[in-house]
Amino acid sequence: MKKFCLVLGASGTIGRAISTQLAKDGWSLYMQYNQGEAVAGELVNDLSITYPEQEFMMIQADLIDPLAAERITHSVFTLQAIVVASGQALYKLVEDTTADEMDALWKVHVQTPIRLISLLASKLRHNEISHITMIGSVWGEAGASGEALYATVKGALHAFVKSYAQEAAGNGILVNAVAPGLINTKMNGHLTDVEEQNLIDEIPLARAGEPAEVGHLVSFLLSGRANYITGQILRINGGWYI
């Protein structure tokens, strides 16, 4: 039987890496995107050619929209896993951050994903074991000057994982987060070469991580070999934050 996973943020760098790895693992995918239609379409086409026995479906939704969760839910039928890889960065001091920017961060990272999980939980409960994996951040644990609001929403996501894992355990729903450190994505485009090197100098493994490495960790959590792991924030940061 086919197994289906919903990936939020499938057109992002990490979302694409996760989707590619899960497809390789045999998952059929609902792939949500917002503005990355061309990227999502190309990915769906490539995966459909490579894995013709599986299904790959695009779902367009702006997670800032108050009705986004309901709209995504209407496109999802059978479901065994949800991966929340959606997000947006914000590099601003707190006093320079507008109320609209705060609201957008909260909706994209926390409110809409949680609302969606609440709407889809009944589908997950049809399985003996199902999975919710959320992409957090090292900043959600360590905090970050200049990214305080981003760190705040990631911290909230981590708190949700720890709480909902206890609430959903009786239904066989495993809830975890993956917390990347410095990963080679477009989100680091604001860094100068010197700033990026200064960060790398702080990392014991002396390099940034690759999106595929995040995909490998998500793959493990959904593989059936990690079914005694729930409520955890799994760090993938090269030893940067321990």
N, C-alpha and C positions, 0 to 999 in steps of 0.2 A: 504494500500500500504506500501511496505517496505521503510524505510528511511535509507540512507547510509551515513556513516561518514568515512573519511580518518583519521587515527591516525598515525602520524609520530613518530617514537621511541616507537612503541608498545611493544618492548621486554624489555625496561627499567623498573625500579621499579615503577616510576610514570606512565609511559605509560601503563603498565599492569593494574594498579589500575584504570586508566581512562577507558581503554577498558572494563574491567570487569563491571564497573558501567554503562557504556553506553549500553553494551549488556543487562544488567538487565533492562534498560530503554526501550528496544525494538529496539535499533539501530542494523542494519547490518553494518559490519566493513570491510574496507580495512586496513590492519595492516602492516605498513612498519617496517622493521628491517634491520640491517646491518649484524652484526656478531652473533646475538642471535637467530640463526635458531632453535635450540632445544627448547629454551624458548618460542619463538613465536609459534612453532609447537604444543607444549604442550598446550599453551593457546588456540589456535584455536580449538584443539581437545576437550578441556574441554567445551568451549563455545558452540561448535556445538552440543555436547551431551545435555547440559543444555537448550539450546534455539534452538531446531531443526527447528523452523519456520523461523529463521533468517539465514543470510549468513555471513561467516567469511573467508576472503581471505588474504593470506600472500603475501607481495610484498617485495622482497629483493632489496635494493638499498643502495649504499654508498653515502651519501650526499656530500662528498668531490668531487665526480666525476662530472665534468662539465655538463654531460648529464643526471644526476640523475633525475632532474625534468621532463625531457621529457620521460624518461623510466617509471617513476611512472604514469605519465599522460596517457600513453598508456594502463595501466592496470585498469584505473578508468572509469566507465561508468556513471550511474546516481549518483548524489551527492547532499547532503543537508548540510554537515558540514565538516570542516577541523579542526583537533586539532593538533597543533605542540608541541609535547612533546619530540622531539629529542634534543640531546645535548651532550656535553662532557665538562668535567671540565679541568682547567689548573691552577695548583698551582705553580706559578713562579713569581719572580720579573720581571718587565718590561725589565730590561737590560739583563736578562738571557733567554728571550723568543726569539726563532728564527723566521725568516720570514715565514718559512713553518708552524710553529705552529700558528702564527697569521692568516695565510691564511686559515688553516683548521678550526679554530674557526669561522671565518667570514662566510665560506661556509656552515658549519653545522648549525649554529644558525640563520644566517640572509639571505645570498644570495640564497641558494637553496630553503628554504621555501618560500621566497618572489617570486622567479621565478616560483615555483610550483603554488602558489596562482594566479599569473598572467595567467598561462596556464589553470587553472581550473575555473577561474572566470565565464566564459561563462556557465559552467554547474551549478554553484551556482545560476546564474541569472534566471534559469528556475523555481525557487521556489519563492513563495511570500515572504517568510522569509528564510534566510539561515545564517550559522554561521561560523565564523573563530575565534578560541580561541587558543592563544599562551601561552606557559608556560614560563613566565619571571623569575624574581628573585628579592629578596630583594636587592641584590647587584647591580641590574640595576638601583635602585633608590638611594641607600645609598653609593655605591662605596665600594671597599674592597681592603685593602692593601694585597699584595701577590696574589691577584686574579684580578688585574687591567684589564687584557685583557678579562677575562670572564665577569667582570662587564661591560666592554665597549660594548660587543656584546649584552648583555641583555638590556643595555640602548638603543642601536640602535633598538632592537626589540620593546621596549616600544614606542619609537618614531614612528616607523612604524605603530603600532596599532592606535595611536592617529591620525595619518595623513590619513591612509587608511580608517579608520572608516568614516571620512568625505567624502572621495572620493566615497565610495561604498554605502553610506546610501540610495541614490536614487534608488538603485537596490535591496533594502531590505536585504543587507548583513550586519550582525551585527558583529563587529570586536572588540574583547576584549582580555585582557591578564590576567592571574592569576599569581601573584608574590609570590611564597612560600618563607618562611624563612627557618629555620632549620627543615628539614624533615628527617625521618629515612630512608635513602637510602644508597647504596654502595658508593655514592659520598662523604660521610662523613668518609669513611674508613681511610683517612689519619690522622684523628684526634686521639690523645691519649684520654684515659678516662678522664684525668684531663682537657684537652683542651675542650672536649665536655661538661663537667660539667660546666666549666667557661662560655661557651656560654649559656647553659640552665639557669645559674644564672642571666643572663641579660634579660631573657624572662619573662614578667609578668605572663604568665600562667604556667611557671616553668616546661616546658617539650618541647620536640621536637614534631612536627606534624607527622601524619601518612600519607602515600601515599593515603590511601582511603579517607582521608579528602580533599585532592586536587581533587580526583575524584568526590567527592560530589559537590564541587563548580563548576567544569566543567559541571557536570550533570545539575545543576541549570541553567547555562547559555544557555544550549541547550534544556531546558525543555519546552519552550513556555511561561514560567512564568517570563521570563526576557527580553521580547522583546522591552522594552523601555530602555535597557542598551546597549550602544555602545561607543567605544572609551575610555574605562575605564581600569585602571590597578587595579585589585582587589587583595588586600593584604590578605594573609593567613599566618600569622607569629606569632600568639600568643601574639600580642602586642609589639613585639620586635622593629619594626619600624613603627611609626605612622605619 
